[in-house]
Amino acid sequence: MHRKLTTAVACVTAATLISASLPVTALAASLRATTESSSFDSNYFTSSEQVNVTTSGTSLTVKYRSALKGVKYRVGLRNVGTSARWYAKGDFTASNKGFTVKLNTAKQSNGTYYLVIARAANASQAQGWSYIGGAHGYAFIGVPIKITSGKPKVVKYSTIMSQNKAKRAASAKKGTSRYKSTSAKALSDISWVFNGYDAYLPSESERRSYFKAVSKSVVGKTTNPYMKMRKIYTYCAGNFYYDTLAFQNHSRQHINPYTNLKKYRRNLSSSNSQATSGKRAKVATTCIGYASMLIALARAQGIPAKLVYGHALTSPWNTWSTESNIDKRDHFWAEVYLDGRWMIMDPTRGTNAKWNRSSNTWEKKAAGKLLTYNYFDPTLTFFSNTHRIFGYDS
């Protein structure tokens, strides 16, 4: 993680950072290249979430299903670059088995919009949809829709998708054994996450035993590996809070999966946790903490898992066309190996909760325990609309 750079490499790195700060560079222009399509799928069909989009003439058809409960829904378009206004929206009540809605864009102004699905648990939560804001609160966002003369098309970032595909293929060639954590050093490739702000370093055997016990508790009697991972994803994304101040300060504190799990399960108060009157504490972390917990619990089930780093859109309203810092390394997530392929899993994007450290307030905004399963085994097309892979810890 922290290797010394040669002068030449340091200069190249500095040049990259300088160029990344410019509004448009030759590299940035290439990365922002788009193609247009008449169809889109958010996740693989075995996932817990599915958004399917098709366009025809001046119609945009959206099919949605989710394992998460909701009563009131809103589907519509919102401007890329701002969250100010809904367009071509539809409000309705639907069952949890999913729905199909058709939006008419014939009178919509030319431009690029985001397809947005909001989900509420009850009528009061949906009142004005005022609870929605920032990166939290949307059941689905991340597919740009370009409208020209009233006709919609799905926007795809082909260059970023091609780069992501190549980096994943190169990493996959390393195999799975190094990501099982059964060698002499537990979690050896991500051992640096244990050296955080409040790190406590028990023996490797103690760590391994603890992760195994927690993982067993999380998956219960489930035997299907895919469903095990869904439970682990739900556990990590659904029970921990995102520390926005730590992200803003680029801090790596509170990322130790061992101590975070201990605080949560033992209902302990600390500098990033608050004991409750129930059985579990409220515990805050950042993307590295979410990903490393998922990796540790997956490996405890014998499922290979690895840490990925790169850049994710910093605003829910930006696309790669409007994002200014696309070369900045600022996000971590995971990949797990199941059914003969590496699956992408970003539990941070599934979380429904955040901690405002300045005011010590703990917030959950949307319906249910989890915000979305869209980043549990997403398609590469959808993933590449919001994430750019830089590399893997190994």
C-alpha positions as CSV (number, residue, x, y, z in Angstrom):
1,M,0.0,0.0,0.0
2,H,2.7,2.5,1.0
3,R,5.6,1.9,-1.3
4,K,8.3,4.4,-2.0
5,L,8.1,6.0,-5.5
6,T,11.1,6.5,-7.7
7,T,11.6,10.0,-8.9
8,A,10.4,9.1,-12.3
9,V,7.3,7.4,-11.0
10,A,6.7,10.3,-8.6
11,C,6.8,12.8,-11.4
12,V,4.4,10.7,-13.5
13,T,2.1,10.5,-10.5
14,A,2.3,14.2,-9.9
15,A,1.6,14.9,-13.6
16,T,-1.4,12.5,-13.4
17,L,-2.8,14.4,-10.4
18,I,-2.3,17.7,-12.1
19,S,-4.0,16.6,-15.3
20,A,-6.8,15.0,-13.2
21,S,-7.6,18.4,-11.7
22,L,-8.2,20.0,-15.2
23,P,-11.8,20.1,-16.4
24,V,-11.1,18.0,-19.6
25,T,-7.9,16.3,-20.6
26,A,-7.2,13.9,-23.5
27,L,-7.4,11.0,-21.1
28,A,-10.6,12.3,-19.4
29,A,-12.2,12.9,-22.8
30,S,-11.5,9.3,-23.7
31,L,-12.9,8.0,-20.5
32,R,-16.0,10.1,-20.9
33,A,-16.8,8.5,-24.3
34,T,-20.3,7.1,-24.4
35,T,-22.4,4.8,-26.5
36,E,-26.2,4.6,-26.6
37,S,-28.4,1.6,-26.3
38,S,-32.1,0.7,-26.2
39,S,-31.8,-1.7,-23.2
40,F,-30.1,-2.1,-19.8
41,D,-30.0,-4.6,-16.9
42,S,-28.7,-3.6,-13.5
43,N,-27.9,-7.0,-12.0
44,Y,-27.4,-10.6,-13.0
45,F,-30.8,-12.4,-12.9
46,T,-29.9,-14.5,-9.8
47,S,-29.5,-11.3,-7.8
48,S,-31.8,-9.9,-5.2
49,E,-32.4,-6.8,-7.2
50,Q,-33.2,-6.2,-10.9
51,V,-33.8,-3.1,-12.9
52,N,-34.5,-3.6,-16.6
53,V,-34.9,-0.7,-18.9
54,T,-36.0,-0.7,-22.6
55,T,-36.6,2.2,-24.9
56,S,-38.9,2.5,-27.9
57,G,-39.9,5.7,-29.7
58,T,-40.8,8.2,-26.9
59,S,-41.4,5.5,-24.3
60,L,-39.1,4.4,-21.5
61,T,-40.2,1.1,-19.9
62,V,-38.9,0.2,-16.5
63,K,-39.2,-3.2,-14.8
64,Y,-38.2,-3.5,-11.2
65,R,-38.1,-6.2,-8.6
66,S,-36.5,-6.3,-5.2
67,A,-36.1,-8.5,-2.1
68,L,-36.6,-5.3,0.0
69,K,-40.1,-4.3,1.2
70,G,-41.8,-1.1,0.0
71,V,-45.3,0.2,-0.4
72,K,-45.0,3.6,-2.1
73,Y,-42.8,4.1,-5.2
74,R,-41.8,6.9,-7.4
75,V,-40.1,6.4,-10.8
76,G,-38.9,9.3,-12.8
77,L,-36.1,11.2,-14.4
78,R,-33.9,13.8,-12.6
79,N,-31.3,16.1,-14.2
80,V,-27.7,15.0,-14.3
81,G,-25.6,17.4,-12.3
82,T,-28.4,18.5,-9.9
83,S,-31.1,16.9,-7.8
84,A,-33.5,19.8,-8.1
85,R,-36.5,18.4,-10.0
86,W,-38.4,15.3,-11.0
87,Y,-39.5,14.8,-14.7
88,A,-41.7,12.3,-16.4
89,K,-42.4,10.8,-12.9
90,G,-45.0,8.3,-11.8
91,D,-46.2,7.7,-8.2
92,F,-47.9,4.5,-7.3
93,T,-48.4,1.7,-4.8
94,A,-47.1,-1.7,-5.7
95,S,-46.5,-5.1,-4.2
96,N,-43.0,-6.3,-3.3
97,K,-43.1,-8.7,-6.2
98,G,-42.1,-5.9,-8.5
99,F,-43.7,-3.8,-11.1
100,T,-43.5,-2.4,-14.7
101,V,-44.0,1.2,-15.5
102,K,-43.8,3.1,-18.7
103,L,-42.7,6.8,-18.8
104,N,-43.6,9.0,-21.7
105,T,-40.7,11.3,-22.7
106,A,-42.3,12.9,-25.8
107,K,-42.4,16.4,-24.3
108,Q,-39.2,16.1,-22.3
109,S,-36.5,18.7,-23.1
110,N,-33.3,17.5,-24.8
111,G,-30.6,16.5,-22.2
112,T,-29.2,13.8,-20.0
113,Y,-31.1,12.6,-17.0
114,Y,-30.8,9.9,-14.4
115,L,-33.5,7.2,-14.1
116,V,-34.4,7.2,-10.4
117,I,-36.5,4.8,-8.3
118,A,-37.5,5.9,-4.8
119,R,-39.1,3.5,-2.3
120,A,-41.0,4.3,0.9
121,A,-42.3,2.1,3.6
122,N,-45.5,4.1,4.1
123,A,-47.4,7.1,2.9
124,S,-45.9,9.5,5.4
125,Q,-42.4,8.6,4.4
126,A,-43.3,9.2,0.8
127,Q,-44.9,12.6,1.5
128,G,-43.1,15.0,-0.8
129,W,-40.3,12.4,-1.0
130,S,-38.5,14.8,1.3
131,Y,-36.6,12.1,3.1
132,I,-34.6,11.5,0.0
133,G,-31.2,13.2,-0.3
134,G,-27.6,12.7,-1.2
135,A,-26.3,9.2,-1.8
136,H,-28.8,7.8,0.7
137,G,-32.5,7.3,0.0
138,Y,-32.8,6.0,-3.5
139,A,-33.7,2.4,-4.3
140,F,-32.0,2.9,-7.7
141,I,-29.9,5.5,-9.4
142,G,-27.0,5.2,-11.8
143,V,-28.3,4.8,-15.3
144,P,-28.1,8.0,-17.5
145,I,-30.9,8.5,-20.0
146,K,-30.2,10.8,-23.0
147,I,-33.3,12.4,-24.5
148,T,-33.2,13.8,-28.1
149,S,-36.4,15.1,-29.7
150,G,-38.4,13.3,-27.1
151,K,-36.7,9.9,-27.7
152,P,-34.8,8.3,-24.8
153,K,-31.7,6.2,-25.0
154,V,-29.6,4.5,-22.3
155,V,-26.1,6.0,-22.0
156,K,-23.2,3.6,-21.4
157,Y,-19.5,4.5,-20.7
158,S,-17.8,2.1,-23.1
159,T,-14.2,3.1,-22.4
160,I,-14.5,2.8,-18.6
161,M,-16.4,-0.5,-19.0
162,S,-13.6,-1.9,-21.3
163,Q,-10.9,-0.8,-18.8
164,N,-12.8,-2.4,-15.9
165,K,-13.2,-5.6,-17.8
166,A,-9.5,-5.8,-18.6
167,K,-8.4,-5.1,-15.0
168,R,-10.8,-7.7,-13.7
169,A,-9.5,-10.3,-16.2
170,A,-5.9,-9.6,-15.3
171,S,-6.7,-10.0,-11.6
172,A,-8.7,-13.2,-12.2
173,K,-5.6,-14.8,-13.7
174,K,-4.0,-14.9,-10.3
175,G,-6.5,-17.5,-9.2
176,T,-8.4,-17.8,-6.0
177,S,-6.1,-19.5,-3.5
178,R,-4.4,-16.3,-2.3
179,Y,-7.8,-14.9,-1.4
180,K,-9.0,-17.6,0.8
181,S,-7.0,-16.6,3.9
182,T,-6.1,-20.1,4.9
183,S,-2.3,-19.5,4.7
184,A,0.0,-18.8,7.6
185,K,-1.2,-15.2,7.9
186,A,-4.9,-14.5,8.2
187,L,-6.1,-11.9,5.7
188,S,-2.5,-11.4,4.7
189,D,-3.3,-9.3,1.6
190,I,-5.3,-6.8,3.6
191,S,-3.4,-6.9,6.9
192,W,-3.0,-3.1,6.6
193,V,-6.6,-2.6,7.5
194,F,-5.9,-3.9,11.0
195,N,-3.5,-1.0,11.6
196,G,-6.1,1.7,11.9
197,Y,-6.7,4.5,14.4
198,D,-8.1,2.3,17.1
199,A,-6.6,-1.1,16.0
200,Y,-6.3,-4.0,18.5
201,L,-4.3,-6.8,17.2
202,P,-5.1,-10.2,18.7
203,S,-3.4,-13.3,17.4
204,E,-4.1,-14.4,13.9
205,S,-5.8,-17.6,15.2
206,E,-8.0,-15.6,17.5
207,R,-9.0,-13.3,14.6
208,R,-9.7,-16.3,12.3
209,S,-11.8,-18.0,14.9
210,Y,-13.8,-14.9,15.7
211,F,-14.6,-14.3,12.0
212,K,-15.6,-17.9,11.6
213,A,-18.0,-17.7,14.6
214,V,-19.5,-14.4,13.4
215,S,-19.9,-15.6,9.8
216,K,-21.5,-18.8,11.0
217,S,-24.0,-16.8,13.0
218,V,-24.8,-14.5,10.0
219,V,-25.4,-17.3,7.4
220,G,-27.2,-19.6,9.8
221,K,-28.4,-22.8,8.2
222,T,-28.0,-21.5,4.7
223,T,-26.0,-23.9,2.5
224,N,-26.1,-22.2,-0.9
225,P,-22.9,-20.1,-1.2
226,Y,-24.7,-17.4,-3.2
227,M,-27.3,-17.0,-0.6
228,K,-24.6,-17.0,2.1
229,M,-23.0,-14.0,0.4
230,R,-26.4,-12.3,0.2
231,K,-26.8,-12.7,4.0
232,I,-23.2,-11.4,4.6
233,Y,-23.8,-8.4,2.3
234,T,-27.1,-7.6,4.1
235,Y,-25.3,-7.9,7.5
236,C,-22.5,-5.5,6.6
237,A,-24.6,-3.0,4.6
238,G,-27.6,-3.1,6.9
239,N,-26.1,-2.9,10.4
240,F,-23.2,-0.3,10.1
241,Y,-23.2,3.4,9.6
242,Y,-21.2,5.4,7.1
243,D,-18.8,8.0,8.6
244,T,-19.0,10.9,6.1
245,L,-16.5,13.0,8.0
246,A,-13.8,10.3,7.8
247,F,-14.4,10.1,4.1
248,Q,-14.1,13.9,3.6
249,N,-10.8,13.9,5.6
250,H,-9.5,10.8,3.8
251,S,-9.0,9.1,7.1
252,R,-8.5,5.4,7.5
253,Q,-9.6,5.2,11.1
254,H,-12.2,2.8,12.2
255,I,-11.7,0.4,9.4
256,N,-10.5,-2.7,11.4
257,P,-13.1,-5.4,10.7
258,Y,-12.3,-7.2,13.9
259,T,-12.8,-4.3,16.3
260,N,-15.8,-3.0,14.4
261,L,-17.6,-6.4,14.7
262,K,-16.6,-6.6,18.3
263,K,-18.0,-3.2,19.1
264,Y,-21.2,-4.0,17.3
265,R,-21.8,-7.4,18.7
266,R,-20.8,-6.6,22.3
267,N,-22.8,-3.3,22.3
268,L,-19.8,-1.1,23.2
269,S,-19.4,2.6,23.1
270,S,-16.2,4.1,21.6
271,S,-14.9,6.9,19.4
272,N,-16.9,5.4,16.5
273,S,-19.7,3.5,18.3
274,Q,-22.6,4.1,20.6
275,A,-24.1,1.5,22.9
276,T,-27.9,1.1,22.7
277,S,-30.6,-0.2,24.9
278,G,-30.8,-3.3,22.7
279,K,-28.3,-6.1,21.9
280,R,-26.2,-4.3,19.4
281,A,-24.2,-1.0,19.2
282,K,-24.3,1.6,16.4
283,V,-20.9,1.4,14.7
284,A,-19.6,3.7,12.0
285,T,-16.9,3.0,9.4
286,T,-16.0,3.9,5.8
287,C,-15.9,2.0,2.5
288,I,-12.7,0.1,3.5
289,G,-14.4,-1.0,6.7
290,Y,-17.5,-2.2,5.0
291,A,-15.5,-4.1,2.3
292,S,-13.0,-5.7,4.7
293,M,-15.8,-7.0,6.9
294,L,-17.5,-8.6,4.0
295,I,-14.2,-10.1,2.9
296,A,-13.4,-11.5,6.3
297,L,-16.8,-13.1,6.7
298,A,-16.8,-14.5,3.2
299,R,-13.4,-16.1,3.6
300,A,-14.6,-17.6,6.9
301,Q,-17.1,-19.5,4.8
302,G,-14.3,-20.7,2.4
303,I,-15.4,-18.2,-0.3
304,P,-12.5,-16.4,-2.0
305,A,-12.8,-12.6,-1.6
306,K,-10.6,-9.7,-2.5
307,L,-10.3,-6.0,-2.0
308,V,-10.7,-3.6,-4.9
309,Y,-9.8,0.1,-5.1
310,G,-10.6,2.8,-7.5
311,H,-12.9,5.8,-8.0
312,A,-16.7,6.0,-7.6
313,L,-18.9,8.9,-8.5
314,T,-18.8,11.3,-5.5
315,S,-22.3,12.7,-6.1
316,P,-25.4,10.7,-7.0
317,W,-26.1,13.3,-9.7
318,N,-22.7,13.2,-11.5
319,T,-21.9,11.0,-14.4
320,W,-18.4,10.4,-15.9
321,S,-19.2,13.3,-18.1
322,T,-19.7,15.7,-15.2
323,E,-17.3,14.2,-12.6
324,S,-14.1,16.4,-12.3
325,N,-11.8,14.0,-10.3
326,I,-12.2,10.7,-12.2
327,D,-8.5,9.8,-11.5
328,K,-8.8,10.1,-7.8
329,R,-8.5,7.0,-5.7
330,D,-11.2,7.3,-3.1
331,H,-13.3,4.1,-2.9
332,F,-12.9,0.4,-1.9
333,W,-15.2,-2.5,-2.5
334,A,-15.0,-6.3,-2.9
335,E,-15.2,-9.1,-5.3
336,V,-16.1,-12.7,-4.3
337,Y,-15.6,-15.9,-6.3
338,L,-18.8,-17.9,-6.8
339,D,-20.2,-20.1,-9.5
340,G,-17.0,-20.0,-11.5
341,R,-16.8,-16.2,-11.7
342,W,-15.8,-13.1,-9.7
343,M,-18.8,-11.1,-8.5
344,I,-18.7,-7.5,-7.6
345,M,-20.1,-6.5,-4.2
346,D,-20.0,-3.0,-2.8
347,P,-21.8,-3.0,0.6
348,T,-21.1,0.7,1.1
349,R,-23.6,1.5,-1.7
350,G,-26.2,-0.7,-0.1
351,T,-26.1,1.0,3.3
352,N,-29.1,3.0,4.5
353,A,-27.4,4.7,7.4
354,K,-24.9,7.4,8.2
355,W,-23.2,8.9,11.2
356,N,-22.8,12.7,11.5
357,R,-19.8,12.7,13.8
358,S,-19.9,16.5,14.3
359,S,-23.4,16.3,15.9
360,N,-23.2,12.6,16.9
361,T,-26.4,11.8,15.2
362,W,-27.2,8.4,13.7
363,E,-29.5,8.5,10.7
364,K,-31.4,5.9,8.7
365,K,-33.4,7.4,5.9
366,A,-35.1,5.0,3.5
367,A,-37.5,2.1,3.8
368,G,-36.2,-1.0,5.5
369,K,-32.9,-2.1,6.8
370,L,-31.0,-1.9,3.5
371,L,-31.1,0.8,0.9
372,T,-30.6,-1.4,-2.2
373,Y,-29.1,-4.7,-3.5
374,N,-28.1,-3.1,-6.8
375,Y,-24.4,-3.3,-5.9
376,F,-24.7,-7.0,-4.9
377,D,-23.5,-8.8,-8.1
378,P,-24.2,-5.9,-10.5
379,T,-23.7,-6.2,-14.3
380,L,-20.4,-4.7,-15.5
381,T,-22.4,-2.2,-17.6
382,F,-24.2,-0.8,-14.6
383,F,-21.1,-1.0,-12.3
384,S,-19.0,0.9,-14.9
385,N,-21.5,3.8,-14.9
386,T,-20.5,4.6,-11.3
387,H,-17.2,2.8,-10.5
388,R,-13.8,2.8,-12.1
389,I,-11.3,0.1,-11.1
390,F,-7.7,1.1,-10.4
391,G,-6.4,-2.1,-8.9
392,Y,-6.5,-4.9,-6.3
393,D,-4.8,-5.5,-3.0
394,S,-2.9,-8.7,-3.2
